[in-house]
Amino acid sequence: MNAQPETHTLPAWPVRSAYLAAPGFEAVLEQELARRGAGALCWHGRLALSALPPVASLWAIDIWNAPELHPVPSIKGAARIMRGMQRNWAGYAPTLHRRSALITDALPPVRPKPVSFPSSPPDAHLGGWTLLAPDQLLLSPTKSSPFINGEVAFVENRTDPPSRAYLKLWEALFRLGRWPVAGETCIDLGACPGGWTWVAASQGAHVTAIDRAPLAESVAALPNVTCRYESAFGLDPAACAPVDWLFSDIIAYPARLLALAQRWIASGRAARIVMTIKFQGETDHDTAEAFAAIPGGRVLHLWHNKHELTFFWQRDGA
């Protein structure tokens, strides 16, 4: 399912867009790009090069939307070209590691530290570059992600969360630049063992955790957590008080999750939704695109996602 496509070095045509896949998801990205009419692809490591203009992609963790190919006879020459365009560049080096490292050393330093949550994403302009050959530099002054190769690293909490799933919600809220705060209310559907409940509660919000299975004792005991032992799918949104946040990291078929999201949006009971779309077996591209088509919503493959996407939705004016 996630086998990497055959890798080539130099495309036989001008590159007009490039899409970076998360490790292990090259084939899923290739399927999606074929559906979206991205044309023939030439793979450079995890970077898919296309001769056609950029198309929207849910699975790319970064999109280079203005690539240029430059002949470069030297390391200093490569750095000089990029420094003449802008300050900040992020290199991607699936090959030619030593030469790429020397070019990086010749550029102004871009060394982001691990993120301490909560915080907002960087707003500094960042371009991407790679060496297709020792004397061939592919660069894009603009790209879709403000992170180096789409990677988001956190200062992790290895003590309090009951599972590592909290990192997905940290990244989702970090990318939003918005997170639950004291005085806000949340519902966490399918909350067990409580990683996402812990994230929201640790920021001071009140969380109602919905699951037939019990949460980790340390999370259930938090004073701003209420546990309800019932089915997340059986919960009637119309019977719930309005909440500021609806969270869901439920393992279920994508079509069932889509119906769940649509039911909550139609109810008007949630101001914001963050939901994981999990895929079992083959990737359900049709349902992923249906999520992305919901007004007010967007879908991303986060760095901390596995074979899953994250759906964001916000009510107008929220």
NUMAR-905852 format. One record per residue (C-alpha): residue number from 1; x, y, z. Coordinates in steps of 0.1 Angstrom, whole numbers, padded with zeros to 4 digits. Example, Ala and Ser with C-alpha at 12.3 -4.5 7.8 and 13.67 -1.06 7.14 Angstrom:
BEGIN
pt num: 1	east: 0123	north: -0045	up: 0078
pt num: 2	east: 0137	north: -0011	up: 0071
***
This chain:
BEGIN
pt num: 1	east: 0000	north: 0000	up: 0000
pt num: 2	east: 0028	north: 0024	up: 0009
pt num: 3	east: 0056	north: 0011	up: -0013
pt num: 4	east: 0078	north: 0039	up: -0026
pt num: 5	east: 0075	north: 0045	up: -0064
pt num: 6	east: 0105	north: 0041	up: -0086
pt num: 7	east: 0130	north: 0070	up: -0081
pt num: 8	east: 0145	north: 0089	up: -0109
pt num: 9	east: 0170	north: 0118	up: -0108
pt num: 10	east: 0164	north: 0143	up: -0136
pt num: 11	east: 0130	north: 0148	up: -0152
pt num: 12	east: 0129	north: 0152	up: -0189
pt num: 13	east: 0106	north: 0182	up: -0187
pt num: 14	east: 0105	north: 0216	up: -0168
pt num: 15	east: 0093	north: 0211	up: -0132
pt num: 16	east: 0063	north: 0233	up: -0124
pt num: 17	east: 0053	north: 0218	up: -0091
pt num: 18	east: 0066	north: 0194	up: -0065
pt num: 19	east: 0049	north: 0174	up: -0037
pt num: 20	east: 0066	north: 0160	up: -0006
pt num: 21	east: 0051	north: 0128	up: 0009
pt num: 22	east: 0055	north: 0118	up: 0045
pt num: 23	east: 0077	north: 0087	up: 0049
pt num: 24	east: 0060	north: 0056	up: 0037
pt num: 25	east: 0031	north: 0075	up: 0020
pt num: 26	east: 0046	north: 0080	up: -0015
pt num: 27	east: 0022	north: 0056	up: -0031
pt num: 28	east: -0009	north: 0071	up: -0014
pt num: 29	east: 0002	north: 0106	up: -0026
pt num: 30	east: 0008	north: 0092	up: -0061
pt num: 31	east: -0028	north: 0078	up: -0062
pt num: 32	east: -0042	north: 0111	up: -0051
pt num: 33	east: -0022	north: 0132	up: -0076
pt num: 34	east: -0033	north: 0109	up: -0104
pt num: 35	east: -0069	north: 0115	up: -0094
pt num: 36	east: -0063	north: 0153	up: -0093
pt num: 37	east: -0047	north: 0154	up: -0128
pt num: 38	east: -0011	north: 0163	up: -0117
pt num: 39	east: 0003	north: 0145	up: -0147
pt num: 40	east: 0033	north: 0123	up: -0150
pt num: 41	east: 0055	north: 0122	up: -0119
pt num: 42	east: 0093	north: 0119	up: -0115
pt num: 43	east: 0103	north: 0109	up: -0080
pt num: 44	east: 0133	north: 0123	up: -0062
pt num: 45	east: 0132	north: 0105	up: -0029
pt num: 46	east: 0099	north: 0114	up: -0013
pt num: 47	east: 0095	north: 0145	up: -0036
pt num: 48	east: 0072	north: 0140	up: -0066
pt num: 49	east: 0080	north: 0163	up: -0094
pt num: 50	east: 0054	north: 0173	up: -0120
pt num: 51	east: 0054	north: 0193	up: -0153
pt num: 52	east: 0020	north: 0207	up: -0145
pt num: 53	east: 0010	north: 0236	up: -0123
pt num: 54	east: 0003	north: 0228	up: -0086
pt num: 55	east: -0030	north: 0210	up: -0077
pt num: 56	east: -0046	north: 0208	up: -0042
pt num: 57	east: -0033	north: 0178	up: -0022
pt num: 58	east: -0045	north: 0164	up: 0011
pt num: 59	east: -0016	north: 0139	up: 0014
pt num: 60	east: 0014	north: 0161	up: 0006
pt num: 61	east: 0030	north: 0174	up: 0038
pt num: 62	east: 0046	north: 0202	up: 0017
pt num: 63	east: 0039	north: 0216	up: -0018
pt num: 64	east: 0066	north: 0235	up: -0038
pt num: 65	east: 0044	north: 0258	up: -0059
pt num: 66	east: 0071	north: 0278	up: -0078
pt num: 67	east: 0100	north: 0255	up: -0086
pt num: 68	east: 0130	north: 0266	up: -0107
pt num: 69	east: 0159	north: 0245	up: -0120
pt num: 70	east: 0193	north: 0262	up: -0119
pt num: 71	east: 0227	north: 0249	up: -0131
pt num: 72	east: 0252	north: 0253	up: -0103
pt num: 73	east: 0289	north: 0246	up: -0109
pt num: 74	east: 0298	north: 0250	up: -0072
pt num: 75	east: 0285	north: 0250	up: -0036
pt num: 76	east: 0291	north: 0287	up: -0032
pt num: 77	east: 0272	north: 0293	up: -0065
pt num: 78	east: 0242	north: 0274	up: -0052
pt num: 79	east: 0242	north: 0293	up: -0020
pt num: 80	east: 0247	north: 0326	up: -0039
pt num: 81	east: 0216	north: 0320	up: -0060
pt num: 82	east: 0194	north: 0313	up: -0030
pt num: 83	east: 0208	north: 0342	up: -0009
pt num: 84	east: 0200	north: 0365	up: -0038
pt num: 85	east: 0163	north: 0356	up: -0036
pt num: 86	east: 0156	north: 0355	up: 0002
pt num: 87	east: 0170	north: 0346	up: 0035
pt num: 88	east: 0153	north: 0314	up: 0047
pt num: 89	east: 0156	north: 0281	up: 0029
pt num: 90	east: 0149	north: 0245	up: 0039
pt num: 91	east: 0169	north: 0218	up: 0021
pt num: 92	east: 0156	north: 0183	up: 0012
pt num: 93	east: 0185	north: 0158	up: 0006
pt num: 94	east: 0175	north: 0122	up: -0003
pt num: 95	east: 0208	north: 0120	up: -0021
pt num: 96	east: 0241	north: 0140	up: -0023
pt num: 97	east: 0241	north: 0144	up: 0014
pt num: 98	east: 0276	north: 0158	up: 0019
pt num: 99	east: 0272	north: 0184	up: -0009
pt num: 100	east: 0238	north: 0194	up: 0004
pt num: 101	east: 0251	north: 0198	up: 0039
pt num: 102	east: 0279	north: 0221	up: 0026
pt num: 103	east: 0253	north: 0242	up: 0008
pt num: 104	east: 0232	north: 0244	up: 0039
pt num: 105	east: 0263	north: 0256	up: 0059
pt num: 106	east: 0268	north: 0284	up: 0033
pt num: 107	east: 0232	north: 0297	up: 0038
pt num: 108	east: 0219	north: 0318	up: 0067
pt num: 109	east: 0210	north: 0293	up: 0095
pt num: 110	east: 0175	north: 0281	up: 0099
pt num: 111	east: 0175	north: 0258	up: 0129
pt num: 112	east: 0140	north: 0257	up: 0146
pt num: 113	east: 0139	north: 0243	up: 0181
pt num: 114	east: 0112	north: 0218	up: 0191
pt num: 115	east: 0079	north: 0235	up: 0198
pt num: 116	east: 0067	north: 0240	up: 0233
pt num: 117	east: 0029	north: 0237	up: 0232
pt num: 118	east: 0008	north: 0258	up: 0232
pt num: 119	east: 0022	north: 0282	up: 0207
pt num: 120	east: 0014	north: 0296	up: 0172
pt num: 121	east: 0031	north: 0284	up: 0140
pt num: 122	east: 0060	north: 0303	up: 0124
pt num: 123	east: 0051	north: 0331	up: 0100
pt num: 124	east: 0086	north: 0337	up: 0085
pt num: 125	east: 0089	north: 0331	up: 0048
pt num: 126	east: 0105	north: 0298	up: 0039
pt num: 127	east: 0116	north: 0283	up: 0006
pt num: 128	east: 0126	north: 0247	up: -0003
pt num: 129	east: 0155	north: 0233	up: -0023
pt num: 130	east: 0171	north: 0201	up: -0033
pt num: 131	east: 0200	north: 0188	up: -0055
pt num: 132	east: 0187	north: 0167	up: -0084
pt num: 133	east: 0224	north: 0162	up: -0095
pt num: 134	east: 0257	north: 0176	up: -0082
pt num: 135	east: 0253	north: 0206	up: -0106
pt num: 136	east: 0215	north: 0208	up: -0108
pt num: 137	east: 0196	north: 0228	up: -0081
pt num: 138	east: 0159	north: 0227	up: -0079
pt num: 139	east: 0144	north: 0254	up: -0056
pt num: 140	east: 0111	north: 0269	up: -0048
pt num: 141	east: 0110	north: 0303	up: -0031
pt num: 142	east: 0075	north: 0296	up: -0019
pt num: 143	east: 0059	north: 0264	up: -0005
pt num: 144	east: 0027	north: 0254	up: 0014
pt num: 145	east: 0043	north: 0245	up: 0047
pt num: 146	east: 0061	north: 0269	up: 0071
pt num: 147	east: 0080	north: 0239	up: 0085
pt num: 148	east: 0112	north: 0224	up: 0073
pt num: 149	east: 0101	north: 0195	up: 0050
pt num: 150	east: 0067	north: 0195	up: 0067
pt num: 151	east: 0081	north: 0182	up: 0100
pt num: 152	east: 0068	north: 0194	up: 0134
pt num: 153	east: 0088	north: 0184	up: 0165
pt num: 154	east: 0075	north: 0191	up: 0200
pt num: 155	east: 0091	north: 0192	up: 0234
pt num: 156	east: 0072	north: 0161	up: 0244
pt num: 157	east: 0055	north: 0153	up: 0277
pt num: 158	east: 0064	north: 0117	up: 0285
pt num: 159	east: 0048	north: 0117	up: 0319
pt num: 160	east: 0012	north: 0129	up: 0319
pt num: 161	east: -0005	north: 0118	up: 0286
pt num: 162	east: -0018	north: 0082	up: 0286
pt num: 163	east: -0008	north: 0077	up: 0250
pt num: 164	east: 0012	north: 0094	up: 0222
pt num: 165	east: -0020	north: 0103	up: 0204
pt num: 166	east: -0018	north: 0137	up: 0221
pt num: 167	east: 0009	north: 0147	up: 0196
pt num: 168	east: -0016	north: 0147	up: 0168
pt num: 169	east: -0039	north: 0171	up: 0186
pt num: 170	east: -0010	north: 0193	up: 0197
pt num: 171	east: 0000	north: 0195	up: 0160
pt num: 172	east: -0035	north: 0202	up: 0148
pt num: 173	east: -0041	north: 0230	up: 0173
pt num: 174	east: -0006	north: 0244	up: 0167
pt num: 175	east: -0013	north: 0246	up: 0130
pt num: 176	east: -0046	north: 0263	up: 0138
pt num: 177	east: -0029	north: 0288	up: 0161
pt num: 178	east: -0059	north: 0283	up: 0184
pt num: 179	east: -0065	north: 0258	up: 0213
pt num: 180	east: -0090	north: 0253	up: 0241
pt num: 181	east: -0087	north: 0277	up: 0270
pt num: 182	east: -0102	north: 0281	up: 0305
pt num: 183	east: -0139	north: 0289	up: 0302
pt num: 184	east: -0144	north: 0269	up: 0270
pt num: 185	east: -0162	north: 0236	up: 0268
pt num: 186	east: -0152	north: 0205	up: 0248
pt num: 187	east: -0166	north: 0171	up: 0239
pt num: 188	east: -0141	north: 0143	up: 0231
pt num: 189	east: -0158	north: 0115	up: 0212
pt num: 190	east: -0142	north: 0080	up: 0216
pt num: 191	east: -0119	north: 0095	up: 0243
pt num: 192	east: -0103	north: 0064	up: 0257
pt num: 193	east: -0075	north: 0063	up: 0269
pt num: 194	east: -0077	north: 0100	up: 0272
pt num: 195	east: -0048	north: 0116	up: 0253
pt num: 196	east: -0070	north: 0142	up: 0236
pt num: 197	east: -0090	north: 0149	up: 0267
pt num: 198	east: -0058	north: 0155	up: 0286
pt num: 199	east: -0047	north: 0181	up: 0260
pt num: 200	east: -0078	north: 0201	up: 0263
pt num: 201	east: -0081	north: 0198	up: 0300
pt num: 202	east: -0045	north: 0207	up: 0306
pt num: 203	east: -0052	north: 0241	up: 0289
pt num: 204	east: -0080	north: 0248	up: 0314
pt num: 205	east: -0111	north: 0239	up: 0293
pt num: 206	east: -0138	north: 0216	up: 0306
pt num: 207	east: -0140	north: 0183	up: 0287
pt num: 208	east: -0168	north: 0158	up: 0285
pt num: 209	east: -0152	north: 0126	up: 0275
pt num: 210	east: -0175	north: 0101	up: 0257
pt num: 211	east: -0165	north: 0064	up: 0255
pt num: 212	east: -0178	north: 0031	up: 0266
pt num: 213	east: -0144	north: 0022	up: 0279
pt num: 214	east: -0129	north: 0040	up: 0309
pt num: 215	east: -0102	north: 0067	up: 0306
pt num: 216	east: -0068	north: 0064	up: 0322
pt num: 217	east: -0073	north: 0071	up: 0359
pt num: 218	east: -0050	north: 0101	up: 0359
pt num: 219	east: -0071	north: 0118	up: 0332
pt num: 220	east: -0105	north: 0108	up: 0345
pt num: 221	east: -0095	north: 0123	up: 0379
pt num: 222	east: -0089	north: 0157	up: 0365
pt num: 223	east: -0113	north: 0182	up: 0381
pt num: 224	east: -0124	north: 0197	up: 0347
pt num: 225	east: -0131	north: 0163	up: 0331
pt num: 226	east: -0165	north: 0146	up: 0330
pt num: 227	east: -0167	north: 0110	up: 0319
pt num: 228	east: -0198	north: 0096	up: 0302
pt num: 229	east: -0198	north: 0059	up: 0294
pt num: 230	east: -0218	north: 0057	up: 0262
pt num: 231	east: -0214	north: 0053	up: 0224
pt num: 232	east: -0199	north: 0083	up: 0206
pt num: 233	east: -0220	north: 0074	up: 0175
pt num: 234	east: -0251	north: 0070	up: 0196
pt num: 235	east: -0248	north: 0105	up: 0211
pt num: 236	east: -0275	north: 0129	up: 0198
pt num: 237	east: -0259	north: 0163	up: 0191
pt num: 238	east: -0293	north: 0179	up: 0195
pt num: 239	east: -0295	north: 0167	up: 0231
pt num: 240	east: -0261	north: 0183	up: 0240
pt num: 241	east: -0254	north: 0218	up: 0251
pt num: 242	east: -0234	north: 0239	up: 0226
pt num: 243	east: -0196	north: 0234	up: 0229
pt num: 244	east: -0166	north: 0254	up: 0217
pt num: 245	east: -0148	north: 0223	up: 0205
pt num: 246	east: -0157	north: 0188	up: 0193
pt num: 247	east: -0128	north: 0163	up: 0191
pt num: 248	east: -0127	north: 0128	up: 0177
pt num: 249	east: -0099	north: 0103	up: 0173
pt num: 250	east: -0123	north: 0074	up: 0168
pt num: 251	east: -0112	north: 0043	up: 0149
pt num: 252	east: -0141	north: 0038	up: 0124
pt num: 253	east: -0146	north: 0036	up: 0086
pt num: 254	east: -0142	north: 0070	up: 0069
pt num: 255	east: -0178	north: 0071	up: 0056
pt num: 256	east: -0191	north: 0066	up: 0091
pt num: 257	east: -0169	north: 0094	up: 0104
pt num: 258	east: -0181	north: 0117	up: 0076
pt num: 259	east: -0217	north: 0111	up: 0086
pt num: 260	east: -0208	north: 0118	up: 0122
pt num: 261	east: -0191	north: 0151	up: 0113
pt num: 262	east: -0220	north: 0162	up: 0091
pt num: 263	east: -0245	north: 0154	up: 0119
pt num: 264	east: -0226	north: 0176	up: 0143
pt num: 265	east: -0222	north: 0204	up: 0118
pt num: 266	east: -0259	north: 0203	up: 0109
pt num: 267	east: -0268	north: 0204	up: 0146
pt num: 268	east: -0251	north: 0237	up: 0152
pt num: 269	east: -0239	north: 0225	up: 0186
pt num: 270	east: -0201	north: 0227	up: 0179
pt num: 271	east: -0182	north: 0259	up: 0171
pt num: 272	east: -0151	north: 0240	up: 0160
pt num: 273	east: -0143	north: 0204	up: 0151
pt num: 274	east: -0110	north: 0185	up: 0150
pt num: 275	east: -0114	north: 0149	up: 0138
pt num: 276	east: -0091	north: 0122	up: 0126
pt num: 277	east: -0101	north: 0104	up: 0094
pt num: 278	east: -0086	north: 0069	up: 0098
pt num: 279	east: -0082	north: 0045	up: 0068
pt num: 280	east: -0083	north: 0007	up: 0072
pt num: 281	east: -0067	north: -0011	up: 0042
pt num: 282	east: -0070	north: 0009	up: 0010
pt num: 283	east: -0072	north: 0047	up: 0012
pt num: 284	east: -0107	north: 0060	up: 0007
pt num: 285	east: -0099	north: 0090	up: -0015
pt num: 286	east: -0136	north: 0097	up: -0023
pt num: 287	east: -0145	north: 0102	up: 0014
pt num: 288	east: -0114	north: 0122	up: 0021
pt num: 289	east: -0124	north: 0146	up: -0007
pt num: 290	east: -0160	north: 0147	up: 0006
pt num: 291	east: -0146	north: 0159	up: 0040
pt num: 292	east: -0124	north: 0185	up: 0022
pt num: 293	east: -0155	north: 0198	up: 0003
pt num: 294	east: -0174	north: 0207	up: 0035
pt num: 295	east: -0178	north: 0245	up: 0037
pt num: 296	east: -0156	north: 0259	up: 0064
pt num: 297	east: -0135	north: 0228	up: 0066
pt num: 298	east: -0100	north: 0217	up: 0055
pt num: 299	east: -0081	north: 0184	up: 0055
pt num: 300	east: -0044	north: 0179	up: 0061
pt num: 301	east: -0019	north: 0150	up: 0065
pt num: 302	east: -0001	north: 0160	up: 0097
pt num: 303	east: 0034	north: 0150	up: 0104
pt num: 304	east: 0021	north: 0130	up: 0134
pt num: 305	east: -0006	north: 0113	up: 0113
pt num: 306	east: -0002	north: 0077	up: 0102
pt num: 307	east: -0026	north: 0062	up: 0076
pt num: 308	east: -0050	north: 0090	up: 0084
pt num: 309	east: -0059	north: 0126	up: 0078
pt num: 310	east: -0070	north: 0154	up: 0101
pt num: 311	east: -0103	north: 0173	up: 0094
pt num: 312	east: -0106	north: 0209	up: 0107
pt num: 313	east: -0139	north: 0227	up: 0107
pt num: 314	east: -0149	north: 0261	up: 0121
pt num: 315	east: -0184	north: 0277	up: 0121
pt num: 316	east: -0186	north: 0311	up: 0106
pt num: 317	east: -0179	north: 0338	up: 0132
pt num: 318	east: -0164	north: 0313	up: 0157
***
